């Protein structure tokens, strides 16, 4: 039996959240998506996640939520992370860090899906342990429960993402990259059966610089003066990919990238 798993790229601010709320459930129904993973670390004004916005993502249709280096930007999320929720933070953070780096979820059809996240170290400001060793541990732990495993690689450098793809080929059903907010065109199924894409891009306003008001970002880059990086509003798109996965083996047979203009 084959199932479809959807991965949605970094949801940026209210524009990304509102777009997802009006689109995801319908898309899951029409495309027969069994399970949807959404990266929500930028949903709170462009940086962080709150309990209320976490609930918004679940209502929108997210089955699991990944995060990244902004996971702790809003302190009100900490009790939720500490007491159990559907959020996965990077598994290469210290054990004492709030939250968990991997979880086993149940899909709408009652199938088990393992979800993990790892953060890269190249060009990243938040310290983290070796992502390769941490990913090995997380994948090994998840595969004790299910062959269907999804890994969000939250990293700046494509080299780390590509290397993790090759290392985990055949042991992960879908490996998708997040963090750069720029979608890549390298979606593929690797030789041993892992659906792979270096970055699915962002869900938010593309008339922007990575989701932020382009005029203010440019003013800061040109003058070096402090400037509020407000979330932009125009040209909102939903970006992600869909992997077709064999339920028994956990291996993928297809990986399709998509980008939907909201209101287009």
VMD Tcl script that draws the C-alpha trace (Angstrom):
set ca {
  {0.00 0.00 0.00}
  {1.29 3.47 -0.90}
  {0.60 6.67 1.01}
  {1.33 10.33 0.32}
  {3.24 12.49 2.80}
  {3.32 16.27 2.42}
  {6.03 18.58 3.78}
  {5.35 22.33 4.03}
  {8.20 24.86 4.21}
  {8.73 27.53 6.88}
  {5.42 29.32 7.58}
  {6.21 33.04 7.85}
  {3.98 35.28 9.95}
  {0.26 35.93 9.55}
  {0.32 35.80 5.72}
  {1.73 32.27 5.74}
  {-0.53 31.12 8.56}
  {-3.70 32.50 6.95}
  {-2.81 30.99 3.58}
  {-2.29 27.58 5.14}
  {-5.54 27.75 7.12}
  {-7.49 28.29 3.92}
  {-5.66 25.67 1.84}
  {-4.15 22.69 3.67}
  {-7.21 20.67 4.69}
  {-8.71 20.95 1.22}
  {-5.40 20.02 -0.42}
  {-5.02 16.97 1.83}
  {-8.50 15.82 0.94}
  {-8.20 16.42 -2.81}
  {-4.69 14.95 -3.11}
  {-5.35 12.09 -0.68}
  {-2.51 13.12 1.61}
  {-2.14 10.75 4.54}
  {0.17 12.90 6.67}
  {1.34 16.55 6.61}
  {4.46 17.91 8.30}
  {4.65 21.71 8.64}
  {7.67 23.78 9.67}
  {6.26 26.44 11.99}
  {9.28 28.14 13.53}
  {8.67 31.49 11.79}
  {4.94 31.77 12.30}
  {4.98 34.28 15.19}
  {5.73 37.60 13.50}
  {8.47 35.93 11.46}
  {10.38 34.35 14.34}
  {9.18 31.78 16.87}
  {6.02 29.92 17.77}
  {3.34 30.48 20.43}
  {0.77 28.06 21.92}
  {-2.07 29.85 20.15}
  {-0.31 29.68 16.77}
  {0.55 26.03 17.41}
  {-3.19 25.38 17.76}
  {-3.79 27.33 14.55}
  {-1.44 24.98 12.68}
  {-3.24 21.93 14.02}
  {-6.60 23.39 13.05}
  {-5.21 24.16 9.59}
  {-4.42 20.47 9.13}
  {-0.82 19.93 10.29}
  {-0.24 16.41 11.65}
  {3.25 17.23 12.95}
  {5.14 20.50 13.36}
  {8.88 20.93 13.00}
  {10.83 23.98 14.14}
  {14.48 25.07 14.06}
  {16.83 27.68 15.43}
  {13.95 30.04 16.35}
  {12.03 27.44 18.35}
  {12.71 29.20 21.69}
  {12.25 32.81 20.51}
  {8.85 33.09 22.24}
  {9.17 32.07 25.89}
  {5.48 31.19 26.14}
  {6.11 28.09 24.02}
  {8.43 26.54 26.61}
  {5.74 24.98 28.89}
  {4.07 23.43 25.85}
  {7.35 21.93 24.66}
  {8.08 20.60 28.14}
  {4.69 18.94 28.62}
  {4.24 17.13 25.34}
  {2.89 18.39 22.02}
  {3.16 17.71 18.29}
  {6.24 19.93 17.89}
  {9.65 18.44 17.08}
  {12.76 20.53 17.76}
  {16.28 19.75 16.45}
  {17.43 16.41 17.83}
  {21.03 17.61 18.06}
  {20.19 20.10 20.80}
  {21.22 19.12 24.35}
  {19.04 16.58 26.15}
  {18.18 19.26 28.71}
  {16.71 21.54 26.02}
  {12.92 21.82 26.13}
  {11.03 19.56 23.77}
  {11.94 16.40 21.86}
  {13.93 15.83 18.69}
  {11.81 13.03 17.30}
  {8.34 11.56 17.77}
  {6.12 8.81 16.41}
  {2.77 10.10 15.18}
  {-0.38 8.42 13.93}
  {-1.66 9.33 10.49}
  {-5.34 9.81 9.67}
  {-5.44 6.21 8.44}
  {-3.98 4.91 11.69}
  {-0.45 4.34 10.35}
  {2.65 5.20 12.35}
  {4.89 7.95 10.95}
  {8.18 8.87 12.61}
  {9.24 12.52 12.40}
  {12.62 13.92 13.39}
  {14.49 17.16 12.85}
  {18.19 17.93 12.82}
  {19.90 21.31 12.59}
  {22.97 21.99 10.49}
  {26.11 23.60 11.89}
  {27.61 25.39 8.85}
  {26.76 29.13 8.92}
  {24.23 28.59 11.74}
  {24.32 30.80 14.82}
  {22.75 28.36 17.28}
  {25.22 25.80 18.65}
  {24.27 22.18 18.01}
  {25.89 18.76 18.20}
  {27.09 16.83 15.17}
  {23.99 16.57 12.91}
  {25.14 13.33 11.28}
  {25.56 11.43 14.53}
  {22.34 12.87 15.95}
  {20.38 11.98 12.80}
  {21.72 8.42 12.98}
  {20.45 8.06 16.53}
  {17.05 9.57 15.79}
  {16.44 7.49 12.68}
  {17.54 4.30 14.45}
  {15.14 5.05 17.32}
  {12.21 5.82 14.99}
  {12.72 2.70 12.87}
  {12.13 0.56 15.95}
  {8.51 1.75 15.72}
  {7.91 2.26 11.98}
  {9.59 2.09 8.58}
  {7.95 5.38 7.55}
  {10.36 8.09 8.70}
  {10.43 11.80 7.79}
  {13.43 14.03 8.54}
  {13.44 17.84 8.40}
  {17.01 19.10 7.95}
  {17.03 22.71 9.13}
  {20.28 24.03 7.71}
  {21.88 26.84 5.73}
  {24.42 24.80 3.78}
  {23.18 22.57 0.98}
  {26.33 20.47 1.43}
  {25.14 19.25 4.83}
  {21.67 18.49 3.48}
  {22.96 16.58 0.47}
  {25.42 14.64 2.62}
  {22.67 13.65 5.07}
  {20.54 12.53 2.14}
  {23.23 10.16 0.91}
  {24.01 8.92 4.40}
  {20.36 8.09 5.17}
  {19.30 6.89 1.72}
  {17.07 3.84 2.15}
  {16.52 4.44 5.86}
  {14.38 7.58 5.64}
  {11.19 7.84 3.59}
  {11.41 11.61 3.06}
  {14.27 14.00 3.82}
  {13.37 17.63 3.18}
  {15.37 20.77 3.88}
  {14.13 23.97 5.51}
  {15.57 27.27 6.83}
  {16.77 29.14 3.72}
  {13.23 30.06 2.58}
  {14.40 29.51 -1.01}
  {13.02 26.42 -2.80}
  {15.51 24.24 -4.63}
  {14.86 22.34 -7.86}
  {16.62 19.09 -6.90}
  {13.64 17.00 -5.79}
  {14.38 13.34 -6.47}
  {14.18 9.80 -5.18}
  {17.66 8.64 -4.23}
  {18.87 5.20 -5.44}
  {17.92 3.29 -2.28}
  {14.46 4.83 -1.97}
  {14.60 8.11 -0.02}
  {12.57 11.05 -1.35}
  {14.86 14.08 -1.14}
  {14.83 17.86 -1.67}
  {17.44 20.33 -0.34}
  {14.89 23.01 0.58}
  {11.14 23.19 0.13}
  {11.12 26.99 0.45}
  {8.83 29.11 2.60}
  {5.10 29.50 3.00}
  {4.58 33.24 3.10}
  {5.03 36.49 1.14}
  {7.49 36.25 -1.76}
  {7.40 39.99 -2.57}
  {10.01 40.27 0.15}
  {13.48 39.32 1.28}
  {12.98 35.89 2.86}
  {9.51 36.93 4.00}
  {10.45 40.33 5.42}
  {9.73 43.85 4.15}
  {12.31 44.25 1.39}
  {12.71 48.03 1.74}
  {13.58 47.80 5.42}
  {15.95 44.89 4.92}
  {17.69 46.73 2.07}
  {17.98 49.90 4.18}
  {19.67 47.89 6.93}
  {22.02 46.12 4.52}
  {23.02 49.37 2.83}
  {23.34 51.58 5.92}
  {24.01 48.97 8.67}
  {21.53 50.91 10.83}
  {19.09 48.91 13.00}
  {15.76 48.37 11.31}
  {12.65 46.35 12.23}
  {12.34 43.44 9.81}
  {8.56 43.47 9.51}
  {6.84 40.55 7.80}
  {5.88 41.42 4.21}
  {2.36 40.92 2.88}
  {2.26 40.49 -0.92}
  {2.59 37.52 -3.29}
  {1.82 34.85 -0.71}
  {2.71 31.31 -1.73}
  {2.59 27.88 -0.12}
  {5.70 25.82 -0.83}
  {6.42 22.18 -0.15}
  {6.70 18.70 -1.56}
  {4.74 15.44 -1.64}
  {6.40 12.04 -1.35}
  {4.72 8.79 -2.34}
  {5.84 6.11 0.12}
  {5.29 2.36 0.37}
  {3.79 1.73 3.79}
  {5.48 -1.64 4.36}
  {9.03 -0.85 3.24}
  {9.03 2.87 4.00}
  {10.68 3.52 0.62}
  {9.59 6.31 -1.71}
  {8.66 6.01 -5.37}
  {8.06 9.70 -6.09}
  {8.93 13.18 -4.81}
  {7.09 16.16 -6.27}
  {7.80 19.80 -5.44}
  {4.94 22.30 -5.49}
  {4.30 25.99 -5.00}
  {0.81 27.48 -4.86}
  {0.08 31.20 -5.19}
  {-2.74 32.03 -2.78}
  {-5.60 33.76 -4.57}
  {-4.01 33.17 -7.98}
}
mol new
graphics top color blue
foreach p $ca { graphics top sphere $p radius 0.5 }
foreach p [lrange $ca 0 end-1] q [lrange $ca 1 end] { graphics top cylinder $p $q radius 0.2 }
display resetview
